Amino acid sequence: MGALCHKFSRHRILLGTAICATFLCLTLVNLVDRWAPKLSPRRKPKRVTDLSENQSAQIQEEANRLWETEYESRVQTVRGVCEKDEIVAMRRIWRVAANRRFGKEAFCKTKLCPIIVDEQKVLFFCFIPKVASTLVKRFFLNISGIPLHDADNDSAIHIVANQALRRISPMYYPSTTIHRFFKIIFVRHPFDRLVSAFRSKAEAPRHEVQFFYDRYWDPILKKLRPNDTNLGQITFREFVWYLTHSLERDYDEHWAPYWSRCDPCLVDYDFVGKLETAEHDFPYAFQKVGIESSPDWWSDVHPISHSLTLRYFSSVPEEDIRRLYRIYRLDFELFGYSVDEFLQGNRTNI
């Protein structure tokens, strides 16, 4: 009897243990089911992802706001400089003369006109040689549906563009008409552009730039090196000497000042782009007139480094740099560039 009771008690203990274990398991399952949505690894990363997307949107919105502020500042800088007393006086002269300073008229030969115009897209673009001008022409040919089958080099692109794209003088449209257009100008640091022009038009092999040697470099070298029978290649210092001892009206378009080419004090440009920020500026500007262009399209813009420009100018006496600055001073002021880093002496008496 005692053995039987002992056996029964053991069964009760086992049964109780089983019941408790079952209850505990059910409780745990219930807790897991209850809290699983909050602990699920699939939901937690989603909340993190959503937060990241919101942050990205906020960052992008802030970046866009900063760019808008920058672009507005550029336009206002141009307008502010143009309102200076001496510039106002010059503008009166230009208006009276119908902008015929330097022989410029309302009409010009297509390949000499600086403005590419698209009346359908109400787009007015002043392109400047050595400011991504080849890529700009290629882009306009592309959006105009003009094929470039045989244009396998820069020269060929310029030939096709000169024949196919409509180009006009900045003074072609009267003020009552020009306001309809979205007017764009792109620039770069004036001294960077001069170095770029020198590298492509003077440092290239003579046979590739024979026109420039015949027109500019050989006459300069004969004057500066009268005793040399083999003139060789012009140096950057000699190039600067030429610029500071020549009339601006005789400048080639590759180094003519921006203000004399695009007339920013007569044409109230809506957008001022810079080569230094080309991958953002070009898509933004064209998007304003409904033309979408990927930043990848403009990734081929590879301006020379500013440090390279400084190295070229290191061979030029400071007084010559000051003379050169006086020629391009208006470009510096209009578009917010500085000459200070090129000067070592007194920077106030330029």
C-alpha positions as CSV (number, residue, x, y, z in Angstrom):
1,M,0.0,0.0,0.0
2,G,2.8,2.4,0.9
3,A,4.5,1.6,-2.4
4,L,1.3,2.3,-4.3
5,C,0.9,5.7,-2.5
6,H,4.4,6.5,-3.2
7,K,4.0,5.7,-6.9
8,F,0.7,7.7,-7.1
9,S,2.4,10.7,-5.5
10,R,5.2,10.5,-8.0
11,H,2.7,10.5,-10.9
12,R,1.0,13.6,-9.4
13,I,4.3,15.4,-9.3
14,L,5.1,14.5,-12.9
15,L,1.6,15.5,-14.0
16,G,1.8,18.8,-12.1
17,T,5.2,19.4,-13.6
18,A,3.9,18.7,-17.1
19,I,0.9,21.0,-16.6
20,C,3.2,23.8,-15.3
21,A,5.5,23.3,-18.2
22,T,2.6,23.4,-20.7
23,F,1.2,26.5,-19.1
24,L,4.7,28.1,-19.2
25,C,5.1,27.2,-22.9
26,L,1.7,28.6,-23.8
27,T,2.5,31.8,-21.9
28,L,5.8,32.2,-23.7
29,V,4.1,31.6,-27.1
30,N,1.5,34.2,-26.3
31,L,4.1,36.7,-25.3
32,V,6.1,36.0,-28.5
33,D,2.9,36.4,-30.6
34,R,2.0,39.6,-28.7
35,W,5.4,41.3,-29.0
36,A,6.7,39.8,-32.3
37,P,5.6,42.8,-34.5
38,K,7.7,45.1,-32.4
39,L,10.7,42.8,-32.2
40,S,10.6,41.5,-35.8
41,P,13.9,42.1,-37.6
42,R,11.9,42.9,-40.7
43,R,10.1,45.9,-39.2
44,K,12.9,47.5,-37.3
45,P,15.2,48.0,-40.3
46,K,12.2,49.4,-42.1
47,R,11.8,52.2,-39.6
48,V,15.5,52.9,-39.9
49,T,15.2,53.0,-43.7
50,D,12.3,55.3,-43.6
51,L,14.2,57.6,-41.3
52,S,17.2,57.6,-43.6
53,E,14.9,58.5,-46.6
54,N,13.4,61.4,-44.7
55,Q,16.9,62.6,-43.7
56,S,18.0,62.3,-47.3
57,A,15.0,64.3,-48.5
58,Q,15.7,67.0,-45.9
59,I,19.4,67.1,-46.8
60,Q,18.6,67.4,-50.5
61,E,16.0,70.1,-49.9
62,E,18.5,72.1,-47.9
63,A,21.2,71.6,-50.6
64,N,18.7,72.8,-53.2
65,R,17.9,75.8,-51.1
66,L,21.6,76.7,-50.8
67,W,22.1,76.3,-54.5
68,E,19.1,78.6,-55.2
69,T,20.7,81.2,-52.9
70,E,24.0,80.9,-54.6
71,Y,22.5,81.3,-58.1
72,E,20.5,84.3,-57.0
73,S,23.6,85.8,-55.4
74,R,25.5,85.5,-58.7
75,V,22.8,87.3,-60.6
76,Q,22.6,90.0,-58.0
77,T,26.4,90.4,-58.1
78,V,26.3,91.1,-61.8
79,R,23.5,93.6,-61.4
80,G,25.2,95.3,-58.6
81,V,28.5,95.8,-60.5
82,C,26.6,97.0,-63.5
83,E,24.9,99.7,-61.4
84,K,28.2,101.2,-60.4
85,D,28.6,104.8,-61.6
86,E,31.3,104.2,-64.2
87,I,29.5,101.2,-65.6
88,V,26.2,103.1,-65.8
89,A,28.0,105.7,-67.9
90,M,29.4,103.0,-70.1
91,R,26.0,101.5,-70.6
92,R,24.7,104.8,-71.8
93,I,27.4,104.9,-74.4
94,W,26.7,101.3,-75.5
95,R,23.0,102.0,-75.8
96,V,23.5,105.1,-77.9
97,A,26.0,103.3,-80.1
98,A,23.7,100.2,-80.4
99,N,26.6,98.2,-78.9
100,R,28.8,99.0,-81.9
101,R,31.9,99.4,-79.8
102,F,34.5,97.3,-81.3
103,G,32.4,97.1,-84.5
104,K,29.7,94.9,-83.0
105,E,26.3,95.2,-84.6
106,A,22.9,93.7,-84.2
107,F,23.7,91.2,-86.9
108,C,26.8,89.2,-87.3
109,K,28.2,86.3,-89.3
110,T,26.9,83.1,-87.8
111,K,30.3,81.7,-86.7
112,L,31.2,85.0,-85.0
113,C,28.0,85.5,-83.0
114,P,28.3,84.6,-79.3
115,I,24.6,83.8,-78.6
116,I,23.1,80.4,-79.3
117,V,19.3,80.9,-79.4
118,D,16.4,78.5,-79.5
119,E,13.2,80.4,-80.0
120,Q,11.0,77.3,-79.5
121,K,12.6,76.6,-76.0
122,V,12.9,80.4,-75.4
123,L,16.6,79.8,-74.6
124,F,19.3,82.4,-75.0
125,F,22.8,81.1,-74.2
126,C,26.1,83.1,-74.5
127,F,28.8,80.6,-75.0
128,I,32.4,81.6,-74.4
129,P,35.4,79.8,-75.9
130,K,37.4,77.9,-73.3
131,V,34.4,77.6,-71.0
132,A,33.2,74.2,-72.1
133,S,32.2,75.7,-75.5
134,T,32.7,72.4,-77.4
135,L,30.5,70.4,-75.0
136,V,27.9,73.2,-75.1
137,K,27.7,73.1,-78.9
138,R,27.5,69.3,-78.8
139,F,24.6,69.5,-76.3
140,F,22.7,72.0,-78.4
141,L,23.2,69.8,-81.5
142,N,21.9,66.8,-79.5
143,I,18.7,68.5,-78.2
144,S,18.1,69.9,-81.7
145,G,18.2,66.4,-83.2
146,I,21.2,67.2,-85.4
147,P,23.4,64.1,-86.0
148,L,27.1,64.1,-85.4
149,H,28.0,61.1,-87.5
150,D,31.2,62.5,-89.0
151,A,32.1,64.8,-86.1
152,D,34.7,62.7,-84.4
153,N,36.8,65.5,-83.0
154,D,36.4,69.0,-81.6
155,S,37.1,70.8,-84.8
156,A,34.4,68.8,-86.6
157,I,31.9,69.5,-83.9
158,H,32.6,73.3,-84.3
159,I,32.1,73.1,-88.0
160,V,28.8,71.3,-87.8
161,A,27.6,73.6,-85.0
162,N,28.6,76.7,-86.9
163,Q,26.5,75.6,-89.8
164,A,23.5,74.2,-88.0
165,L,22.9,76.3,-84.8
166,R,21.3,79.7,-84.9
167,R,23.6,82.3,-83.5
168,I,22.9,86.0,-83.0
169,S,24.4,89.1,-81.4
170,P,23.5,90.0,-77.8
171,M,21.8,93.0,-79.3
172,Y,19.7,91.2,-81.9
173,Y,16.4,91.3,-79.9
174,P,14.8,94.5,-78.7
175,S,14.2,94.8,-75.0
176,T,10.5,94.2,-75.5
177,T,11.3,90.7,-76.9
178,I,14.4,89.5,-75.1
179,H,12.7,89.3,-71.7
180,R,10.8,86.3,-73.0
181,F,14.0,84.2,-73.1
182,F,15.7,82.4,-70.3
183,K,19.2,84.0,-70.6
184,I,22.2,81.9,-69.6
185,I,25.9,82.7,-69.4
186,F,28.7,80.4,-68.2
187,V,32.1,81.6,-67.0
188,R,35.2,80.5,-65.1
189,H,38.1,82.2,-63.3
190,P,39.4,84.6,-65.9
191,F,43.1,83.6,-65.3
192,D,42.2,79.9,-65.5
193,R,40.7,80.6,-68.9
194,L,43.8,82.4,-70.1
195,V,46.0,79.5,-69.1
196,S,43.6,77.1,-70.9
197,A,43.7,79.2,-74.0
198,F,47.5,79.4,-73.9
199,R,47.8,75.6,-73.5
200,S,45.5,74.8,-76.4
201,K,46.5,77.6,-78.8
202,A,50.2,78.1,-78.1
203,E,51.6,75.0,-76.5
204,A,50.1,72.6,-79.0
205,P,52.3,71.5,-81.9
206,R,52.8,74.3,-84.4
207,H,51.2,72.5,-87.3
208,E,48.0,72.1,-85.2
209,V,47.7,75.8,-84.4
210,Q,49.4,77.3,-87.4
211,F,46.8,80.0,-87.7
212,F,47.6,81.3,-84.2
213,Y,51.4,81.3,-85.0
214,D,50.8,83.2,-88.2
215,R,48.4,85.7,-86.7
216,Y,49.8,86.2,-83.2
217,W,52.8,84.3,-81.9
218,D,55.4,84.7,-84.7
219,P,54.8,88.5,-84.9
220,I,55.1,88.8,-81.1
221,L,58.3,86.6,-81.0
222,K,59.9,88.7,-83.8
223,K,59.3,91.7,-81.7
224,L,60.5,90.2,-78.4
225,R,63.3,88.1,-79.8
226,P,64.7,90.2,-82.7
227,N,68.1,88.3,-82.8
228,D,66.6,84.8,-82.8
229,T,66.6,83.0,-86.1
230,N,64.6,80.1,-84.7
231,L,61.7,81.6,-82.9
232,G,60.4,78.4,-81.4
233,Q,57.5,78.5,-79.0
234,I,56.0,81.4,-77.2
235,T,56.2,81.4,-73.4
236,F,53.4,82.2,-71.1
237,R,55.2,85.3,-69.9
238,E,55.4,86.5,-73.5
239,F,51.7,85.7,-73.9
240,V,50.9,87.9,-71.0
241,W,53.1,90.6,-72.4
242,Y,51.1,90.4,-75.7
243,L,47.8,90.8,-73.8
244,T,49.0,93.8,-71.9
245,H,50.4,95.5,-75.0
246,S,47.5,95.0,-77.4
247,L,44.1,96.6,-77.9
248,E,41.3,94.6,-76.5
249,R,39.4,95.0,-79.8
250,D,42.1,93.0,-81.5
251,Y,41.9,90.1,-79.0
252,D,40.9,86.6,-80.3
253,E,37.6,85.3,-79.0
254,H,39.5,82.7,-76.9
255,W,40.8,85.4,-74.6
256,A,38.4,88.3,-75.2
257,P,36.9,89.5,-71.9
258,Y,33.5,88.1,-70.9
259,W,31.9,91.5,-70.6
260,S,32.9,92.5,-74.2
261,R,31.6,89.3,-75.6
262,C,28.3,88.7,-73.7
263,D,27.4,92.2,-72.6
264,P,26.1,91.3,-69.2
265,C,25.4,94.9,-68.3
266,L,23.1,95.2,-71.3
267,V,21.6,91.7,-71.3
268,D,20.1,90.9,-67.9
269,Y,21.1,87.3,-67.7
270,D,18.7,85.0,-65.6
271,F,21.4,82.5,-64.8
272,V,25.1,82.7,-64.2
273,G,26.8,79.3,-64.3
274,K,30.4,78.5,-63.5
275,L,32.7,75.9,-64.8
276,E,33.9,75.2,-61.3
277,T,30.5,73.8,-60.5
278,A,29.6,72.6,-64.0
279,E,28.0,69.2,-63.1
280,H,25.4,70.9,-61.0
281,D,25.0,74.2,-62.9
282,F,24.4,72.9,-66.4
283,P,21.6,70.5,-65.6
284,Y,20.0,73.1,-63.3
285,A,20.1,75.8,-66.0
286,F,18.6,73.7,-68.8
287,Q,16.0,72.2,-66.5
288,K,14.7,75.8,-66.1
289,V,13.5,75.6,-69.7
290,G,12.3,72.1,-69.5
291,I,15.4,70.4,-70.9
292,E,16.5,67.4,-68.9
293,S,20.2,66.6,-68.9
294,S,22.0,64.1,-66.7
295,P,25.0,65.3,-64.7
296,D,26.8,62.5,-66.5
297,W,26.5,64.5,-69.7
298,W,28.7,67.2,-68.1
299,S,31.1,64.9,-66.4
300,D,33.5,65.4,-69.3
301,V,34.1,69.0,-68.2
302,H,37.6,68.8,-66.8
303,P,38.9,72.3,-66.1
304,I,42.5,72.7,-65.4
305,S,43.4,72.8,-61.7
306,H,43.7,76.3,-60.2
307,S,47.1,75.2,-58.8
308,L,48.3,74.7,-62.4
309,T,47.2,78.3,-63.2
310,L,49.2,79.6,-60.3
311,R,52.3,77.7,-61.5
312,Y,52.0,79.4,-65.0
313,F,51.6,82.8,-63.4
314,S,54.6,82.2,-61.2
315,S,56.8,83.1,-64.2
316,V,55.0,86.5,-64.7
317,P,56.2,89.6,-62.9
318,E,53.7,91.0,-60.5
319,E,53.5,94.3,-62.3
320,D,52.4,92.5,-65.4
321,I,49.8,90.5,-63.5
322,R,48.4,93.8,-62.2
323,R,48.3,95.2,-65.7
324,L,46.5,92.0,-66.9
325,Y,44.0,92.3,-64.0
326,R,43.1,95.8,-65.0
327,I,42.2,94.5,-68.4
328,Y,40.0,91.7,-67.0
329,R,38.9,93.6,-63.8
330,L,35.3,93.8,-64.8
331,D,35.1,90.1,-65.4
332,F,36.5,89.5,-61.9
333,E,34.0,91.8,-60.3
334,L,31.0,90.8,-62.3
335,F,31.3,87.1,-61.6
336,G,32.8,87.2,-58.1
337,Y,36.4,86.0,-58.7
338,S,39.5,87.2,-56.8
339,V,43.0,88.0,-58.0
340,D,44.5,88.2,-54.5
341,E,46.3,84.8,-54.6
342,F,48.2,85.8,-57.7
343,L,49.8,88.8,-56.0
344,Q,52.5,88.9,-53.3
345,G,52.9,92.6,-52.7
346,N,50.5,95.3,-51.9
347,R,47.1,94.1,-53.0
348,T,45.2,97.3,-52.7
349,N,47.0,99.4,-55.4
350,I,46.1,97.3,-58.4
